[in-house]
Amino acid sequence: MTKKYFGTDGIRGAINSKNINGDMFFKFGLASGTYFKSQKKRKQTAIIAKDTRLSGYSLEPALVSGLASAGMHVYTLGPLPTNGLAMLTRVMRANMGIMITASHNPHGDNGLKLFGPDGMKLSDKIEKKIESLIDKKITKNLSEPEKLGRVKRLETGTKNYIKILKKNFTKEFNLRGLRIVIDCANGAGYKAGPELLKSLGAKVIAIGVNPNGLNINKNCGSTFPEKIKSAVKKYKADIGISLDGDADRIIMCDEKSNIIDGDQIIAALATRWKNKKMLRGGVVGTSMSNYGLQKYLKKENIKFIRANVGDRYVKEKMQKNKFNLGGEQSGHIILGKFATTGDGLLVALESLFALRKGKRASKFFDKFKKTPQILKNVEVRDKNIINRPDINKSIKLAAKLIKGQGRILVRKSGTESKIRIMGESENRKLLIKCINIILKKIK
């Protein structure tokens, strides 16, 4: 059974489209509130955070109204990184947490990420149960007037999140003497990121910290690493940190202005954790993880398995195999020792902790040579075009041609109307040929 509303990472789409509008957000709030209210293990509480999109101001009241109408008490936290919401959902013993965000997408999109009382993203099974409630007659789930939920704004979300992050490290840990550039993508981490680094004594150059509702992820953040690269060079920084719109992704930059992606960060942390006997089981990557990472981890005798794209699926596989490290090339990295979902600032701290004794970032992150990889995103009206016989035939032909010299992966985007084509091979000429076979047929 396929899901009607939820994708690989919550619900996402263009603002005021079919699913992303005030009417639907009321229904999402009412349905999710009704579901979690029936799980009578805790007080009937939901907490909400958001990124900095202008549309958040129209969607949040509708969501709050739906939750309160279901009888849930609601705390709104304002702009806060996604994992900050996940952590506070657990700490505050809330029934659920909802993040209003479209992550790395442009400002014209928005959406929801839902978390259970354990701070974990919801399973497919629970999402389907909520979906069944969304389409039911609204009056069936409305509370009696005296049982409506109360709503309160909390101003301490950022402060409490920073406190939780710092508790994971020794009291002596500081960043004095380090010059750090942080690009917050004009998004959810624009307050927490600089405040965290400054509180540890770093000299901080903060960019992407002037959100206006329309500039989130615009030519900045983890999807535009050129910004952090040029800033590190300009300010002669020791390291650069680049977040995405909801700060659950991180891309870094060493002191030589080399971009460090999620796979390279994972390789460095896996090596460190193994040497410190902190690594449990092995590493979970995804179908998009670079083949060079797989080869490196094998050489280091570190188990490596692939999950479907999406940090929720990475986490599920980590739990199933009892691994405590996993993530994606895009910078979604889950440090299972500390968190339940991706957290750019937490990963930054763990990396900086490893560098605290003067080690250079260029040396720490230089673990493997990446296999050349090409990724093409094709906008389509209907993502199911991927199942068409002639396109299927072109995919099989490309896979046959590259067999033994690389690999081809074609998949539907879980959050956008796009088909993603990824290929890896040392034979670049062959790689381009194989990708073009599929690309031309889809176009």
Secondary structure, 3 states (H helix, E strand, C coil): CCCCCCECCEEEEECCCCCCCHHHHHHHHHHHHHHHHCCCCCCCEEEEEECCCCCHHHHHHHHHHHHHHCCCEEEEEEECCHHHHHHHHHHCCCCEEEEECCCCCCCCEEEEEEECCCCCECCHHHHHHHHHHHCCCHHHCCCCHHHCCCEEECCCHHHHHHHHHHHCCCCCCCCCCCEEEEECCCCCCCCHHHHHHHHCCCEEEEECCCCCCCCCCCCCCCCCCHHHHHHHHHHCCCEEEEECCCCCEEEEECCCCCEECHHHHHHHHHHHHHHCCCCCCEEEEECCCCHHHHHHHHHCCCEEEEECCCHHHHHHHHHHHCCCEEECCCCEEEECCCCCCCCHHHHHHHHHHHCCCCCCHHHHCCCCCCCCEEEEEEECCCHHHHHCHHHHHHHHHHHHHHCCCEEEEEEECCCCCEEEEEEEECCHHHHHHHHHHHHHHHC
